Amino acid sequence: DFLRWAVGVVGDYPVKLALETMFYSTTTYRVGQFGSEILDIVKEVGGKALGLGLDMGHCARYERDSGVPYELSDDFIKRVTHAHLHDIDPNGVDHVPLLYGNVGYDGYLPWLARRHYQGVVVLELDYEPLKQAGDPGEILRLSAQRARQAWKGIGPGERR
């Protein structure tokens, strides 16, 4: 009922609502920890204002913690309105710069590109880990460059 209400409130404004992919938990139920579940909700509620948020770091945490891949399908990607991109450091902290390779952005980003994804990809980074990694501007530039390479299907260190 809440989502139907929210879609109605948004109406024709240039605003999108999104149910975001979440990571797996054995102790707390989270809407979004199962891709098919949030896809079904978006289909049921309908409306052009409601879509899906693909958080690649949350999907990676889900896969690490549950041992199975996060459920993503072509039907799912058609409804993605924005995507979050970040890495996970060796201590399991997420929303860090793309320095560690613990999120499969070399798989996710080309997958989105091949499906002609036209939405936004947000580098979702916390400032403290960015600052701890070095010069924040340089680390941000390196993360953006790494994302661009992955989008184009170029692995780290490869050139086109």
C-alpha positions in Angstrom: 0.0 0.0 0.0 2.8 2.4 0.8 4.5 2.0 -2.6 1.2 2.6 -4.4 0.6 5.7 -2.3 4.2 6.9 -3.0 3.9 6.3 -6.8 0.6 8.3 -6.7 2.3 11.2 -4.8 5.2 11.3 -7.2 2.7 11.3 -10.1 4.2 13.0 -13.2 7.0 14.8 -11.4 10.5 14.0 -12.9 11.2 11.8 -9.8 11.9 8.1 -9.7 11.4 5.8 -6.8 13.5 2.6 -6.6 13.6 -0.6 -4.6 17.3 -1.3 -4.1 19.1 -4.6 -4.1 20.2 -5.5 -0.6 22.6 -7.9 1.0 21.8 -11.2 2.6 21.1 -11.6 6.3 20.3 -14.7 8.4 19.1 -12.5 11.3 17.2 -9.6 9.7 14.7 -9.8 6.8 15.3 -7.0 4.2 13.1 -6.1 1.3 15.5 -6.3 -1.6 17.7 -9.2 -0.6 16.0 -11.3 -3.3 16.0 -10.0 -6.8 12.9 -11.8 -7.9 11.0 -10.5 -4.9 11.6 -6.8 -5.6 11.0 -7.4 -9.4 7.6 -8.9 -8.5 6.8 -5.9 -6.3 7.7 -3.4 -9.0 5.6 -5.3 -11.5 2.6 -5.5 -9.2 2.7 -1.9 -8.1 3.4 -0.6 -11.6 3.6 3.0 -12.7 6.4 4.7 -14.5 7.8 6.3 -11.3 8.8 3.0 -9.7 11.8 1.0 -10.7 14.7 -0.9 -9.4 18.0 0.3 -7.9 20.9 -2.1 -8.6 23.6 -1.8 -5.9 26.5 -3.9 -7.2 28.2 -3.8 -3.8 25.1 -5.1 -2.1 24.8 -7.9 -4.7 28.5 -8.9 -4.1 27.9 -9.0 -0.3 24.8 -11.1 -0.9 26.8 -13.5 -3.1 29.6 -13.7 -0.5 27.3 -14.2 2.5 24.7 -16.6 0.9 27.0 -18.5 -1.4 24.7 -18.1 -4.4 24.5 -15.4 -7.1 22.1 -12.5 -6.7 19.0 -13.0 -9.0 19.4 -10.7 -12.0 17.5 -11.2 -15.2 16.9 -9.3 -18.4 13.4 -8.6 -17.1 15.1 -7.1 -14.0 17.5 -4.9 -15.9 14.7 -3.4 -18.0 13.4 -1.8 -14.8 16.6 -0.6 -13.3 16.5 3.2 -13.0 19.9 3.7 -11.4 22.9 1.7 -10.3 25.3 2.1 -7.4 28.9 1.2 -7.8 31.4 0.8 -5.0 33.9 -1.7 -3.7 34.3 -3.7 -0.5 37.6 -3.5 1.4 39.4 -6.6 2.8 37.7 -5.9 6.2 34.2 -6.1 4.6 33.5 -2.4 4.7 31.5 -1.3 1.6 31.1 2.1 -0.1 34.9 2.3 -0.6 36.8 3.3 -3.8 37.3 0.8 -6.7 40.7 -0.4 -5.4 40.1 -3.9 -4.1 38.3 -5.9 -6.8 35.8 -7.4 -4.4 32.8 -6.3 -6.3 32.4 -7.9 -9.8 32.2 -4.6 -11.7 34.1 -6.2 -14.6 31.0 -8.4 -14.9 28.2 -6.1 -13.9 29.1 -3.0 -16.0 29.6 -4.8 -19.3 26.4 -6.7 -18.6 24.5 -3.4 -18.2 26.2 -2.0 -21.4 25.3 -5.0 -23.5 21.7 -4.6 -22.4 21.8 -0.9 -23.5 21.3 0.4 -20.0 20.7 4.2 -20.2 20.3 5.0 -16.5 22.7 6.6 -14.1 25.7 4.7 -12.6 26.5 6.4 -9.3 30.0 6.0 -7.7 28.6 5.5 -4.1 31.7 6.2 -2.0 32.0 7.3 1.7 34.5 10.1 2.1 36.5 8.6 5.0 37.7 5.5 3.1 38.3 7.8 0.0 40.6 10.0 2.1 42.3 7.1 3.8 43.2 5.7 0.4 45.2 8.8 -0.6 44.4 12.1 -2.3 40.6 12.0 -2.5 40.6 13.7 -5.9 43.1 11.2 -7.4 41.4 8.2 -5.8 38.0 9.4 -7.2 39.6 9.8 -10.6 41.1 6.3 -10.5 37.7 4.9 -9.4 36.0 6.6 -12.3 38.6 5.4 -14.7 38.3 1.9 -13.4 34.5 2.1 -13.8 34.9 3.4 -17.4 37.3 0.5 -18.2 34.9 -2.0 -16.9 32.0 -0.5 -18.8 34.0 -0.9 -22.0 35.0 -4.4 -21.1 38.6 -3.5 -20.6 40.3 -5.2 -17.7 42.6 -3.4 -15.2 45.8 -2.5 -16.9 44.6 -3.2 -20.4 44.4 -0.4 -23.0 42.2 0.3 -26.0 
